[in-house]
Structures are given as C-alpha cells and as structure tokens.
Amino acid sequence: MSPKPKNAALSRQAESKAKPAAAHAKWFLTVLLVASVAVAIGGILLLKGQRKPAVALSAAQGSSPAAVTGPVRSVLPADQLREALAQGRPALVFMHSTNCQSCIDMMKVVDQVYPEFASQIALVDVDVYDDANGPLLQMLGLRYIPTVVAFNREGKASQNVGAMKADAFRAFVRQRALGG
C-alpha cells in the first residue's frame, strides 16, 4: 500500500476544522433569526395594546395638509365631547379617516377655518379607524365620512356629511354651533 499524499491529509484536517466553524455560524444565525422574530412579535403586541391618543386639529405652520396636526391629548374623543357639553361649550365632532380623499380635503378646510373659532368651540377629532372611538361613532349614528356634527350650547346636534369648502364650513359653524 502506498502512502497517502500529504496534501490530502492536510485538506482533510482543514475540512474537519471548517465543519465545526460552519456549524457554529449556522447555529448563531438560527438563534439570531429566532430572537429577531421574537422581538418583532413582542413589539407588535405592545403597539397593538396601546390606545391611540386623540388629536386636536390646528393650523400649525408647516404642517402637512393631509395630516392631522396639533397637541396630543390622552383623553378619548367621547370624553372630550362630554366635557365640552357639560361646560355648556359648543363643540364640533369631526369624524374622518386619514386615507379617503374627501376626508383629506375636509382636514385642510378644518385646519384653515377652525382657528377662527378655537376660543369659542371645542373641536373633537375622531379617527373612524380607531377602535376606541366605536361607541362614539355608534352613538352619533355615523354612516359616511367625512361627517361633522356641530353641538350648540344647549347640546342640540346638527350634522353635515361630506367635504365642504371653507366658506360653507365657516357658515355651518356659525349657524349650527354658535347659533348665529
């Protein structure tokens, strides 16, 4: 029997050392993948469990016209409405989504006009896709969006369905919420 060449023995030794290193790298990647999936699932569960805060509209300078802007409040829109009516303050309930074109158009109008009335009228911004707003939407009988419900000082409600131009919205607010 002839002796085996040294090169073959060396390549087998290198191969046997490479196998544990490759197995270790594969194990590490598997652990990393499982940990990443676990973190992603945990993050989704945390975010899903959080309530979305209500947002008051304002005509903030430099704000995106398609986005609702303003200070974040931790109070639900139904509570905001209840509080305004308890104080005898007129209120506008603006029900919309952030992805329908009529709603986006109406958001621009509200951002433009509402500041004129901000000291007199409470604005309650209601995202129809926020589950926490379901009872309020049901109570107000929402059928289509965008819808604005104006409550006067006595709590009498008047509703407008669909987008309005700025002048029409201004007139609606004056007549229905302020009574004049």
Backbone hydrogen bonds, N-H to C=O, Kabsch-Sander energy under -0.5 kcal/mol:
donor,donor_aa,acceptor,acceptor_aa,energy
8,A,5,P,-0.5
9,A,5,P,-1.3
10,L,6,K,-2.4
11,S,7,N,-2.4
12,R,8,A,-1.9
13,Q,9,A,-2.0
14,A,10,L,-2.5
15,E,11,S,-2.2
16,S,12,R,-2.5
17,K,13,Q,-1.8
18,A,14,A,-2.0
19,K,15,E,-1.7
21,A,17,K,-1.2
22,A,18,A,-2.7
23,A,19,K,-2.6
24,H,20,P,-2.5
25,A,21,A,-2.2
26,K,22,A,-2.3
27,W,23,A,-2.4
28,F,24,H,-2.5
29,L,25,A,-2.3
30,T,26,K,-2.0
31,V,27,W,-2.4
32,L,28,F,-2.5
33,L,29,L,-2.4
34,V,30,T,-2.5
35,A,31,V,-2.5
36,S,32,L,-2.2
37,V,33,L,-2.3
38,A,34,V,-2.2
39,V,35,A,-2.4
40,A,36,S,-2.4
41,I,37,V,-2.5
42,G,38,A,-2.4
43,G,39,V,-2.5
44,I,40,A,-2.3
45,L,41,I,-2.4
46,L,42,G,-2.2
47,L,43,G,-2.6
48,K,44,I,-2.7
49,G,45,L,-1.5
50,Q,46,L,-0.6
50,Q,47,L,-0.9
54,A,73,R,-0.8
56,A,71,P,-1.4
60,A,58,S,-1.0
63,S,60,A,-1.6
67,A,64,S,-1.5
73,R,54,A,-2.3
79,D,76,L,-0.5
80,Q,76,L,-2.1
81,L,77,P,-2.5
82,R,78,A,-2.3
83,E,79,D,-2.5
84,A,80,Q,-2.3
85,L,81,L,-2.6
86,A,82,R,-2.2
87,Q,83,E,-1.5
88,G,85,L,-1.1
89,R,84,A,-2.7
91,A,151,F,-2.0
92,L,122,A,-3.0
93,V,149,V,-3.0
94,F,92,L,-0.7
94,F,124,V,-2.8
95,M,93,V,-0.7
95,M,147,T,-3.1
96,H,126,V,-2.3
104,I,100,C,-2.3
105,D,101,Q,-2.6
106,M,102,S,-2.3
107,M,103,C,-2.5
108,K,104,I,-1.7
109,V,105,D,-1.6
110,V,106,M,-2.9
111,D,107,M,-2.8
112,Q,108,K,-1.8
113,V,109,V,-2.9
114,Y,110,V,-2.3
116,E,113,V,-1.9
117,F,114,Y,-2.5
118,A,114,Y,-1.0
120,Q,117,F,-2.0
121,I,117,F,-2.5
122,A,90,P,-2.7
124,V,92,L,-3.5
124,V,122,A,-0.5
125,D,123,L,-0.6
126,V,94,F,-3.0
126,V,124,V,-0.5
127,D,125,D,-0.5
128,V,96,H,-2.9
128,V,126,V,-0.7
130,D,127,D,-1.7
131,D,129,Y,-0.7
133,N,130,D,-2.2
134,G,131,D,-1.7
137,L,133,N,-2.4
138,Q,134,G,-2.4
139,M,135,P,-2.5
140,L,136,L,-2.3
141,G,137,L,-0.5
141,G,138,Q,-0.9
142,L,137,L,-2.4
147,T,95,M,-2.2
148,V,160,N,-2.7
149,V,93,V,-2.4
150,A,148,V,-0.5
150,A,158,S,-3.2
151,F,91,A,-3.4
152,N,156,K,-2.1
155,G,152,N,-1.7
158,S,150,A,-2.2
160,N,148,V,-2.6
162,G,146,P,-3.7
169,F,165,K,-2.5
170,R,166,A,-2.6
171,A,167,D,-2.3
172,F,168,A,-2.4
173,V,169,F,-2.6
174,R,170,R,-2.3
175,Q,171,A,-2.8
176,R,172,F,-2.8
177,A,172,F,-0.6
177,A,173,V,-1.5
178,L,173,V,-1.7
180,G,174,R,-2.7
